[in-house]
């Protein structure tokens, strides 16, 4: 469980990362996630190959 004020970790899948840049189904949701991360509302966890 997260502590108050701690950002929630989200594991990033490659297919979602692609949607940050490629206009395909689900892109709006992926961009919303990116905005949440950029505003400090969450932190991403991803393999180094991403």
Residue pairs with C-beta under 8 A, 6 or more apart in sequence:
2 8
7 40
7 41
7 42
7 43
8 41
8 42
8 43
9 42
9 43
9 44
9 45
10 33
10 37
10 42
10 43
10 44
10 45
11 44
11 45
11 46
12 44
12 45
12 46
12 50
14 50
16 26
16 30
16 33
17 30
17 46
17 50
18 24
19 26
19 27
19 29
19 30
19 31
20 27
20 30
20 31
20 34
33 42
36 42
37 43
37 44
